[in-house]
Amino acid sequence: MTSFEDPVATVVRLLDKNMHLVQDDGGLASVYCSKEWYDQELLKNYDGQVTVGLQRADDQKLSLNGINRRRLSFLKVNGWSSNRDVREKLCEEINRIIREKRAVPNVTGYDFVGVGPPTGTHKAYHAASDSELPPGSVGWTELLAEEYQKLWYSDDSRYSKSQSENGKYSMVLFRLKIESKEAVVKKIVLAFEGYGTAPSGNGVTVKVWDHVNEVWEEAQTGIGGADETITITLTSDLTDYIDDDGYVWLLARTTNPSDGTTAAVLYCDYALCTVTVNGITYCDVVGFRDLDQVRVKPFLWRTEFIVKTWMFEKVLGG
């Protein structure tokens, strides 16, 4: 039986991953996104809070036998702040995100933007070896803060791993944390942008770690001497590729090794893991209202949105 993600969890992640609230001074506001309810203590450390809760859900039959069904959920999305200007900008962001992502609310991209050694659960490592090292090998060394920054965006600032030992490849390992439960994941697309050079030929090979069988699988290869994007698409046996801690591991290495004279060099520009979950496939704002609380000090500025979501499923009878 197919498992579906709770619409509330999907919308919380949608807002959290795409929130980019710029304040008047040009700095980014800190916004905490969560399920209901509002936490007054949070506003001591955050500029705003967004909460998502279920108002009601309607289950509709699309066929006479009741197998094909549509579930319409109405969610309460509240933006809270003790600063009126922040609340206004927060409302603009909620509207922008849901409008832009209305047809793909169940698709999440995970990359290395803002990631460094002490931050987040995504990690990146480098190594040189004559064989493909498993994720737990002591041969991996984590990137430095300034090296992580070269992976933040798809641009011309690249991290490079170079080594000249005969018969060894230059390699980079990416660890990406999936926030959804593995049972609801429908598709994973891993993308590596970069290229590799070596004396016997250019190219980079990427693979994904199968933690059940403990092997690197799904090899894809590029052959260019300039940036290209190489992807691995997974649609079956997905639990084999999401380990017990929720990590997906992506390996990139030069397709060819060094000959001991000329280095094998791996250039890494960007890495992305896109996850699609079984769940809602459309959402939109259907209305909103202000619910300010001005009888307390400081004033609490609040706007409530009603967001409608659609989910389609097949329900087989006994």
N, C-alpha and C positions, 0 to 999 in steps of 0.2 A: 504494500500500500504506500502511495506517495505521501510524504510528509510535507506540510506547508508551513511557512514562517508566519508568525503572528503579524498582522498588518501594523500594529503599534511598533513592534521592534523594527520593522522595515522602515517606517517613516522616521523614527528616532535616528537610525543610522544615516538615512538619506540627508536629514538636516545637519547632523553632526559632521558628516564628511564634506559637505559642500558649503558650510557656513563661512562667510568671509565678510565680516562686519568691520568696515573702516570708520574710525572716529574722526571728528573734525580736525584733530591735530595730525592726522595721517597715520596714526598707530592703529593696530588691530585690537578690537575689543575682545575680551574673553567671555565666551558664551558656553554655558553648560547645558547640554541636551540630554533629556532623560524621559522615562515614563513618568506618569503622574506620581507624586504631587509636588507642588511648589515647596521649596526648602528655603526659609528665610535666612538661615545661616549661610547659604551659598553666596548670597549677594554681598557678603563681607569680603569675598575673594574673587568674585566674578562680576562683570559688568551687567550680565543678563542671564536669564535662564529660559529655556524652552522646554515645555512639558507636553507629552502626547498621551492621550487616553481614549478609550473607546466610549463613544456615546451610545451607539446601537449598531446592530448588524441585521441585515435582511437577507434571508436565504431564498433564492428563487429557482424554480424548476424551468429549464430551457427545453426539456423534452417530456413527453407524456409519461414515460416510464421512470422519470426522476433521476436518471443516470447523469445527464448533463445538467450542471447547476452553476449558478452565478451567485456569489456572495458579495453584497454591497455593504461596506462598513463605513460608518460615519465617525470620524475621529475628531476629538477636541485638541487642537494645537494652540497652546497658550504661550505668548511671549511676555516675560516679566522683567521689570527693571525698576530700580529706584531713581533712574535718570530718564526724564521724559524724552530727550533727544535720542538716547540709546534705544528706548522702546520703539520710536518711530523708525529708526534704521533697522531694528530687528524685524519689524513688520515687513519692511521692504525686502529684506533678505528671505524671509519665509515665503513671501509671494514669488520672488524671483526663482528660488530653488524649485518649488513645486511646479511652477509653470514650465521651467526649462526641462525638468526631469519627469514630467507627468507621464510620458509613455515608457519610461524605463526606471521606475522607482525601485525595482528589484535587482538592479545592476549596480555593483559597487566596484570602484577601482581602488586598488591599494598600490601606492608608490612610495618613494623615499623622500618626498618633499618635507623639509624640516627635520628629518631624522639625523641623529648623531649618536656617538657612542653611549651617552647616558640617557637617551630619550627613546621612547616607544618600544615596541616589540619587534619591529622590522630590524634585521641586521644584515650586514654585508661583510664578506671575508675574502682574502686573497691567498693564493698558494702557487707553488711551482712543484710539479710532480710528473713522473713518467706514467702515472695511471690516475684515473678519476677517483678522487678521495671521497669517502662518504661524509655526510654532514658532521658526524661526531669525531672526525679525525683530529688529532693534535696538530696536524700540519697546517690547519687554517689559522690565519691571523686577521683579527678584525681591522677594518679600515679606520683611519684617523679622522678626526672631525673635519679637517679641510678636504679630505678625500671623499667623505660622504657628500659634501656640498656639490661635488661634481656630478652626482647622480640625481640631484633634486629635480632637474628639468631636462626636457628634450631640447638641447641647444648645442653649441659647439664647445662647451666646457666638458671635457671627458676625463674620467679616471683611467689611468693606464697601468697595466701590470706587465713588466718586462723582465725576462730572465734569459741567460745565455748558456745554461748547463745543457750539455748534449743529451738529446732524447727526452727532455722535459718540456711540458706544456705550461703556458701561463693560464691561470684559472681564477675565476671569481665565483663566489657562492652567495646567493641571495636567500634570506629567510624572510618570508612574508606571513603575517598573522591574519588568519581569516576569522572574522568576528561572528559569522553565522554558524549555527550548529551544522555539523557535516551532513546530517540526515536530510537537510532541506536544500543542500547545494545541488543545482541542476547542471551548471557548466562552469568550467574554469578555463580562462585564456591567459597564458603567460607570454609576455612579450619582452624581448631583449633588443635594445638599440645600440649598435656599435659595430666593431669589426675586428679582425685579427690579421696579423702579418707574421710570416715565418719564411725561412729560406726555401723551403720546398713548396710554398704556395700560400696565398692568402685564404682567409676563411675563419669562421667561428662556428662552433658546435654547441648547441644548447640542449639540455636534458632536464627532466623532472625526476625527483626522488620517489621511488615506490617503497614506502617504509614497511609494508607488509612482507615483500620479497627481498627487501634490502638491496635494490639494484637501481641504477640510473636507467630511465626508459624514455620513450617517445622522442628520440633524437631528431633534431632539425638542424640543417646546416646552411650557412650563408657562404658565399664565395667571393664577396667584394672586398676591395681595399679601401672602402669608404663606408660611412654610416649606412646601415640597412637595418630594418626591423625584422626579426625572426620570431615567429610565434609557435606556441604549442597549444592546441585546443583539446581539452579533456571533456568528454561527455558521458563516460561510463566508468564503473569501478572507481568513483571519485574518492571513496573512503580509503583507497590504497594510497592516495597522494596527499591526504590531509592527515598529519600524524596525530597522536593522542593529545598533544598540546595545542592543536589547531593550526600548526604551521605547514606551509607549502615551501619546498626547497627547490630552487632553480640553479642549475649549474651552467656556466658559460666558460668555454676554454678555446684556445687557439686550436683550429682543426689539425694543424701540423706543429711538431716540436722544433726546438732549436737544434742546430747541428753542432753546437759548441763554439762556433765562431760568430754567427749572426743570431741575434736575439729573436725569440718568439714574443711578440707583443700583443696584448689584448687591450683594446680600447672600449671603454664602457661609458655610454652617454646617459642611458635611462633604462629602468626596468619597471614593468607594470604587471600586476596580477588583477584581472577583471573577473569578478564572481557574479554569476546569475543564480538566484535562488527561486525555488518554487514558492509562489505566493502571489501578491497583488501584481498586476501588470499595467495598471493605470491608476492615476490619482489626480485630483484637481480640487482647487478651493471653490467652495460653493457659497461661502459667506463669512463675514467676520464682524465683530463688534468690540467696542472698548468696555472694559469692566474695571475701571480705575478704582482704587481704594484710597480716598483722600481724607478719610476720618482717622487715619493713623499717621504718625510721624516716624520716619520720613514717608512721603507719599509713595504708594506702590502703583506704578503704571503697568497696566495689563491689557492686552488685546487677545481675544479668543477667536481663532479661525475654526470653521467647520470644513474638514477635508473629506471628500468622498473617495473611496477606493473600490476597485473592481478586482475580483478574483474568480477564475473559472476552474472547475474541477469535475472529475468523473467519480460518482459514488456508486460502487457496485453492490447490489443487494446480496443477501445470503441465500 
